[in-house]
Amino acid sequence: MRALTRSIGGALLASLFAAAAGAAPTEGLHPGAVFAQGGVGENGVQAAGIGLLWPWDWRAQAAGGEFSAQTELFVSQWRARGAAGAHEGYTQAGLVPLLRYRPDEGRSPWFVEGGIGLSVTDSLFTTPARTMGSRWNFSDNLAVGRNFGARGQHELSLRWQHTSNAGLKQPNPGLDLLMLRYSARF
């Protein structure tokens, strides 16, 4: 049964990816950037991940800056003390559309961004302090960052990621992670 659930979950995630990637990226299925991130969460949870970014062909000037959007696809590995006391590993995959704001009419190297997407873990996240009610969750993300390099092709960002199922299934304690991300644009 678990293999069937994983297969269905993988198919749904792939469908969401295809829909989001085909919606408005500038390069079709070719990503515009790659990233690596790592951080910590509540109760000693450690996380590390990699991902791809697809910029959208959309920009809007407002509030003295520029808004843009992108879609990220990520895979993370969480490490936490399991319910039995030993360390356990959990793999999370997610798809998140992000809205980015860059001040100074879009000329600033600084940005803030946020987005809400979907994620799934390979097994139910269970620690002595919390148990998630579902493997399927929302991934809420907020970040502040800065581009650097001759063409602004590199960026560092500090990110807050909240994972929970929005109360759709109990228990729903959620998990907060603070992550440092490095991205390189092609």
C-alpha positions as CSV (number, residue, x, y, z in Angstrom):
1,M,0.0,0.0,0.0
2,R,2.8,2.4,0.9
3,A,4.4,1.8,-2.6
4,L,1.1,2.6,-4.3
5,T,0.7,5.8,-2.2
6,R,4.3,6.9,-3.1
7,S,3.6,6.2,-6.8
8,I,0.4,8.2,-6.7
9,G,2.1,11.0,-4.8
10,G,5.0,11.0,-7.3
11,A,2.6,11.2,-10.2
12,L,0.7,14.0,-8.6
13,L,3.8,16.0,-7.8
14,A,5.1,15.4,-11.4
15,S,1.7,16.7,-12.7
16,L,1.9,19.8,-10.5
17,F,5.5,20.3,-11.7
18,A,4.5,20.1,-15.3
19,A,1.5,22.4,-14.9
20,A,3.6,25.0,-13.0
21,A,6.6,24.8,-15.3
22,G,4.4,25.1,-18.4
23,A,2.4,28.0,-17.0
24,A,4.8,30.9,-17.5
25,P,8.5,30.1,-17.4
26,T,10.8,31.9,-19.7
27,E,12.7,28.9,-20.8
28,G,10.1,26.1,-20.9
29,L,11.3,23.1,-19.1
30,H,14.9,24.3,-18.9
31,P,15.5,25.8,-15.4
32,G,17.1,29.2,-15.0
33,A,18.9,28.5,-11.7
34,V,20.0,25.7,-9.3
35,F,20.2,26.1,-5.5
36,A,21.5,24.3,-2.4
37,Q,20.3,25.1,1.1
38,G,20.8,24.0,4.6
39,G,19.5,24.9,8.0
40,V,17.9,24.0,11.3
41,G,14.5,23.7,12.8
42,E,12.7,23.3,16.0
43,N,13.8,20.5,18.4
44,G,17.1,20.0,16.7
45,V,15.8,19.2,13.2
46,Q,18.5,19.5,10.6
47,A,17.7,20.1,6.9
48,A,19.7,20.2,3.6
49,G,18.3,20.3,0.1
50,I,18.8,21.1,-3.5
51,G,16.5,22.4,-6.2
52,L,15.8,24.1,-9.5
53,L,14.2,27.4,-10.3
54,W,12.2,28.4,-13.3
55,P,11.7,32.2,-13.8
56,W,8.4,33.3,-15.2
57,D,8.1,35.7,-18.1
58,W,6.2,38.2,-16.0
59,R,7.2,41.5,-14.3
60,A,5.2,44.3,-12.8
61,Q,6.3,47.7,-11.5
62,A,4.6,48.7,-8.3
63,A,5.3,50.2,-4.8
64,G,8.6,51.7,-6.0
65,G,10.0,48.3,-7.1
66,E,9.6,45.4,-9.4
67,F,7.6,42.2,-8.8
68,S,8.6,39.0,-10.6
69,A,7.8,35.3,-10.1
70,Q,9.4,31.9,-10.4
71,T,8.7,28.3,-9.6
72,E,10.9,26.1,-7.5
73,L,11.2,22.4,-7.3
74,F,13.1,21.1,-4.4
75,V,14.2,17.9,-2.6
76,S,15.3,18.1,1.1
77,Q,16.6,15.7,3.6
78,W,15.5,16.2,7.2
79,R,17.3,14.6,10.1
80,A,15.6,14.4,13.5
81,R,15.4,12.4,16.6
82,G,12.7,9.9,16.0
83,A,9.9,8.8,18.4
84,A,12.1,5.8,19.6
85,G,15.0,8.1,20.3
86,A,17.3,7.2,17.4
87,H,18.0,9.7,14.5
88,E,15.6,9.3,11.6
89,G,15.9,10.6,8.0
90,Y,12.9,12.1,6.1
91,T,12.9,13.1,2.5
92,Q,10.7,16.0,1.4
93,A,9.9,17.0,-2.2
94,G,8.0,20.2,-3.0
95,L,6.8,22.6,-5.7
96,V,6.4,26.2,-4.7
97,P,5.5,29.3,-6.9
98,L,7.3,32.4,-5.5
99,L,6.6,36.1,-5.8
100,R,9.7,38.3,-5.5
101,Y,9.9,42.0,-4.9
102,R,13.0,44.0,-5.7
103,P,13.2,47.7,-4.5
104,D,14.5,50.7,-6.4
105,E,12.4,50.0,-9.5
106,G,14.0,46.5,-9.7
107,R,17.6,47.8,-9.7
108,S,18.5,46.9,-6.1
109,P,20.6,43.7,-5.5
110,W,18.3,43.1,-2.5
111,F,15.0,41.2,-2.7
112,V,12.2,39.7,-0.6
113,E,10.1,36.8,-1.7
114,G,7.4,34.5,-0.5
115,G,5.3,31.7,-1.7
116,I,3.0,28.8,-0.8
117,G,3.2,25.4,-2.4
118,L,2.8,21.7,-1.9
119,S,5.2,19.2,-0.5
120,V,5.3,15.5,0.4
121,T,7.5,13.5,2.7
122,D,8.5,9.8,2.1
123,S,7.1,8.9,5.5
124,L,5.1,10.4,8.3
125,F,7.3,12.9,10.3
126,T,7.4,11.7,13.9
127,T,9.6,12.9,16.7
128,P,9.2,12.8,20.5
129,A,7.9,16.4,20.3
130,R,5.6,16.3,17.3
131,T,3.9,14.1,14.8
132,M,2.6,15.4,11.5
133,G,-0.9,14.2,10.7
134,S,-0.1,13.8,7.0
135,R,2.7,13.2,4.6
136,W,1.2,15.8,2.2
137,N,1.6,19.4,3.4
138,F,1.8,23.0,2.4
139,S,5.2,24.6,2.2
140,D,5.1,28.3,3.2
141,N,8.2,30.3,2.4
142,L,9.5,33.8,3.2
143,A,13.0,35.0,2.3
144,V,15.3,38.0,2.2
145,G,18.3,37.9,-0.1
146,R,20.9,39.6,-2.2
147,N,22.3,39.0,-5.7
148,F,26.0,39.4,-6.4
149,G,28.5,38.7,-9.2
150,A,29.2,40.5,-12.4
151,R,25.7,39.8,-13.8
152,G,24.0,39.2,-10.5
153,Q,24.1,35.5,-11.3
154,H,24.8,34.5,-7.7
155,E,22.5,35.0,-4.7
156,L,22.3,34.3,-1.0
157,S,19.1,34.3,0.9
158,L,17.9,33.6,4.4
159,R,14.7,31.7,4.3
160,W,12.0,30.7,6.7
161,Q,10.0,27.5,5.7
162,H,6.9,26.4,7.5
163,T,5.5,23.0,6.7
164,S,2.0,22.0,7.8
165,N,-1.2,20.7,6.4
166,A,-3.3,23.8,7.4
167,G,-5.4,21.8,9.8
168,L,-6.8,19.5,7.1
169,K,-5.7,16.4,9.1
170,Q,-4.8,16.2,12.8
171,P,-2.4,16.4,14.5
172,N,-1.0,19.5,12.7
173,P,1.9,20.9,14.8
174,G,3.8,22.1,11.7
175,L,7.6,22.5,11.4
176,D,9.6,25.7,11.1
177,L,13.0,25.7,9.4
178,L,15.5,28.5,9.1
179,M,17.6,28.0,5.9
180,L,20.5,29.6,4.2
181,R,20.4,29.2,0.4
182,Y,22.9,29.8,-2.3
183,S,21.6,30.0,-5.9
184,A,23.4,30.2,-9.2
185,R,21.6,31.5,-12.3
186,F,22.5,30.1,-15.7
